[in-house]
Amino acid sequence: MADERGGHLASDGDEEDDDVPFETIRAKWSMDGARTLAEAAAMLREHADYLEELKRDGWELTEPVDDDWGIIENVDPKKRLSVTVQ
């Protein structure tokens, strides 16, 4: 599902019964629609800000990103990406 920033995808929450919540993130569309290099750079900075916000909220990659798919987890079992970062 995409959030209001566009392109930042999280899983649909099927893991709700797991002890540690896992979610997925992608960057594939993070600069789609940019008409100038300056606009593309601004969109990438926004995506970087989003990733830093996730980090501050306790999320971390579980393994290296592979083919644009990143799996992240938060040690707080009550946190879900769809409700944590808005």
C-alpha positions as CSV (number, residue, x, y, z in Angstrom):
1,M,0.0,0.0,0.0
2,A,1.3,3.5,-0.8
3,D,1.3,6.3,1.8
4,E,0.6,9.9,1.1
5,R,4.2,10.4,0.0
6,G,3.6,8.0,-2.9
7,G,5.7,5.0,-3.6
8,H,6.6,4.1,0.0
9,L,5.1,0.7,0.3
10,A,4.3,-1.3,3.4
11,S,3.0,-4.8,3.7
12,D,-0.7,-5.2,4.2
13,G,-0.3,-6.3,7.8
14,D,-0.7,-10.0,7.3
15,E,2.0,-10.5,10.0
16,E,-0.1,-9.2,12.8
17,D,0.1,-12.4,14.8
18,D,3.9,-12.5,14.7
19,D,6.0,-11.5,17.7
20,V,8.1,-9.1,15.7
21,P,6.3,-7.0,13.1
22,F,7.9,-7.3,9.6
23,E,7.0,-4.8,6.8
24,T,8.3,-4.2,3.4
25,I,9.7,-0.9,1.9
26,R,10.5,0.0,-1.7
27,A,12.0,3.0,-3.4
28,K,11.2,2.1,-7.0
29,W,8.8,4.9,-7.6
30,S,10.4,7.5,-5.3
31,M,11.1,10.0,-8.1
32,D,8.4,9.1,-10.6
33,G,6.8,12.1,-12.2
34,A,9.8,14.4,-11.7
35,R,10.1,16.8,-14.6
36,T,13.5,18.2,-13.7
37,L,16.6,17.0,-12.0
38,A,16.0,19.4,-9.2
39,E,12.5,17.9,-8.7
40,A,13.9,14.4,-8.8
41,A,16.5,15.4,-6.2
42,A,13.8,16.9,-3.9
43,M,11.7,13.7,-4.2
44,L,14.7,11.6,-3.3
45,R,15.5,13.8,-0.3
46,E,11.8,13.4,0.8
47,H,12.2,9.6,0.6
48,A,15.4,9.8,2.6
49,D,13.7,11.8,5.2
50,Y,11.0,9.1,5.3
51,L,13.6,6.4,5.9
52,E,15.3,8.4,8.6
53,E,11.9,8.8,10.3
54,L,11.4,5.1,10.2
55,K,14.8,4.6,11.8
56,R,14.0,7.1,14.6
57,D,10.8,5.2,15.3
58,G,12.7,1.9,15.8
59,W,12.6,0.3,12.4
60,E,15.6,-1.4,10.8
61,L,16.4,-3.5,7.8
62,T,16.5,-7.3,8.6
63,E,18.8,-7.9,5.6
64,P,20.2,-6.0,2.7
65,V,17.7,-4.6,0.2
66,D,17.4,-6.9,-2.8
67,D,16.0,-5.9,-6.1
68,D,14.3,-2.9,-4.6
69,W,12.6,-4.9,-1.8
70,G,13.6,-4.1,1.8
71,I,12.2,-6.0,4.8
72,I,12.1,-4.0,8.0
73,E,11.2,-4.9,11.5
74,N,10.5,-3.1,14.8
75,V,11.2,-4.8,18.1
76,D,8.0,-3.3,19.5
77,P,5.4,-5.9,18.5
78,K,2.6,-3.2,18.6
79,K,4.1,-1.1,15.9
80,R,2.9,-1.3,12.3
81,L,4.3,0.8,9.5
82,S,0.8,1.7,8.3
83,V,-0.1,3.3,11.6
84,T,3.4,4.3,13.0
85,V,4.6,6.7,10.4
86,Q,2.0,9.1,9.0
